[in-house]
């Protein structure tokens, strides 16, 4: 938490996050053009943001792309904001971005647990329901198998997909088609990749949601920070988040 607060204290670093919020997956060169400072200065600020987990990077060919990781900010929200202002915060934080290529969203979080326990929490339908808006996700988790997301209180399936790759407890890749409304259904199938890496007594979980059309509703990918926050809370404390979104289908 301290690193996140220190990173957000600087106005230039907040501006960098604003730029990535506007258009994710930018190079250092693209970001540098928007700031009246040297390339080295921009790099220093990006390193601080990476150290706080607010920015994650991916290599694409010879380029290094920078992505906004909203999970640490979501954790702050869940700790201090949600019980007072969740309905207002949710209404004000809706994200819609228009890019020239399919969207790619990357989320990163560190959880004090083992890879095996984390894998079970992702693939066990009962556990998944505790942090996945109260909805279950079921599959036999074998490549080529079907994946379904639903709840008895929902009028139909909330989503479905296909398992593309399963390498427990390290990597899981599946498609996802959101079905809870006509708007999200029109976006078609996208891809979700879960990557687990053990780091001492914890796990680094990177979730990549890509192959999203440029017109995709933020409803399809905007819930991941809350889901990952709930996953971390459950694994580390055994408790559930009590924000309205986390409990969406719990009482249905």
N, C-alpha and C positions, 0 to 999 in steps of 0.2 A: 504493500500500500504506500509506503514512504517514497519508493522510487517513482510510482505513478504520480503522486502529488508533486514531487520535485520536477518531473518532466513537464507536467501541465502548468507549472508556475511561470514558465518563460513564454512570452507572447509570440516569439518566432516559432517555437515548437507547436504552439496551438495553431498558428497559421499553416504550418506544414500538415498537421492533421486535417485542417479544413480543406487543403488542396487535395489530399487523398480521399477525403469524404466526397469531394466534388467529382473526382475521377480516380478510381483505384488503379493500382498497377502501373505507376509512373516510374520512369528512370530518374537517376540523379540529375542528368542533364536537363530534363523537362522541369524538374522542381527548381533547379538552380536559376533558371531563366526568370522565375517569379520573385526572386529575392535580391535586394540590393546588398549582397555580400559575396565573398569569394566562394568558390566551389568547396574549399576546405571547411569554411564556416558552416555551410549547409550539411556537409558530411558529419561534422561534429554533433550538430543538433539531431540528425537522424540516428546516430549511434546512441545518444541518450534515450531517444524514443524506442529504439530496438531493445535497449537494456531494460526498459520498463515494461516491455511486452506490448507496447502500443502500436508498433510497426513491425511487420514481418516481411522478409524478402524472399524472392524466388528467382532463380536463374532461368532465363529464356534465351537460349543460344548464347550470344556474347553479351547480352544485356542483363542487368540486375534490376528487377522490378520491385517496387515498394508498395505494400498493401497496408491499409488501416486495419488494426485488430481491435474491435470495440469491446472485447471480453473484459479486460481490466476495468474499463469504465462501467460496464454492466455490473461488475462485482461491487463497485462503489455505490452504484444506484441501489442494488439489492440490500446493501447494508444500512444505508442512511436515508434513501429517498423513497423507496417503493411503498412503505407503509403509510406515507403521508400523501404522496402525489402520483401514484401509479396511473390513474386514469388520465391525468393531464400530461404526464411525461410520455405516455404511450401515444397520445394524440399528436404531440408536438414532435415526436422523433421519427415519424414515417419517412422513409427514404425512397426517393425515385431518381435513378440516374440513367442518363442516356449515353451510351458508348457506341463507338463505331464497330465494335466486335462483341461477340457474346460475353456476358459479364462473368467475372470470376471473383468470388469472395473467399477470403482466408481468415480463419479464426484460430487462435492459439491460446492454450491454457496449461498451467502446471498443476498437477493433482498429486497429493501425497497418498500414493497407493501403489499396487503392483500392476504390471501389464496384464496379468491373468485376471485380476479382479476388475480392472477397467474394461477389458474385453467382455467379461460376463455382464457388466452393467450396461454395455452398449447393446448386447445381443439377447439378453434375457427380457422377455415381454413384461413380466411382473415388475422387475426393477426399472425398466425403461419408463413405465407408466408414472413412477414417482417423480420424475423430473421432466417428462416430455409432454407437458400440458395435460397430464392425466390420461393420455392416449397410449395404447400399446402398439408396438411394432413387432410383427411376427414373421419368421422365416426359418428354414432349416440352415440358412447361412452357407449354402454351397453354391459355387458358380453355376449360373443358369437357372437357379431357383427364383421363385416369386417372393416378393416382400409386400406385406400389407400393413397399413397403419389404420387403426380404427378404435371405436369405443361403442359399447352397447347403447349409450345415450345419444350417439350421433345418428343422423338420418341415413347414412350410408358410409362407405369407406372414406376416410380422410386423405388417403394417399396410397399409391402402390409403386412398385418398381421391380427391378431385376438385379440379382447379385452378379456382379461382374468379376470380382476378385475377392478371395478370402484367405488370409494368411495369419491365423490366430497365433499369438496375440499381438501382431504387429500392424497389420493393414487390412482394411475392409473398404471395398469400392462397390457402390450400387447406384442404379438410376433412381430417380424419384419423380413421380408425377403427382402434384398436389391436386386434390379433388374436392376440397371443402367448399368451393364456390365456383361459379362459372368463370369468374375473372382469372383465378389461379389455374383452372383447368386448361384454359386457352394457351397457356405458356408451354404445354407439352412436357416432355421428359427432360430433366437435367441430371447432373451427376454429383454424387457426394462421396468424398474420400476421407476416411478416418486413418490417421497415421499415429502410431503409438511408439514412443521411444523412452526407454528407462533412463533416468538421470538421477543417479545415487538412490535415495530413498523415495523418489517421486517419479512421475511419468509426465513427459511432454506430449500433449495431444494436439495435433494440428488437424483441423477439419477444413477441407477445401470444397466449396460448393461452386461448380463451374458448369459450362455449357448452358448457361442461362440466357435466354433471348434478351435483347436490349430493352424490350418492352415489359419484361417480367415484373409483376407486382412485388413490392418489398415484403408482402406477407409471406412469400415463399422462402426467403432467406433471412428476413429480419428477426426471426425468433431464435436463431442459433445462439446468440449471446446469453439469453435467458436459459435456454436448454443446457448449455455448457456450465453456466453458473450453478444450476440446479444439480447437475451431475457431480460437480466438485463438492458442493455442500453435502450431498447425500453420502458420497464415498468418504469424506473426511469427518463428518459429524453424525451420520445416520439420520439426519433431520431433512425435512422437505422445505423448500422455499414456500412462502405463503402469499406471494404476489398474485393478483387476480389472474394474470396470464398463466402462471404456473398451475393454477387450480381450475383452468378452463373447463375441463371435462371431469374433474374429480367428483363433483356432486351430481353429475348427469345420471 
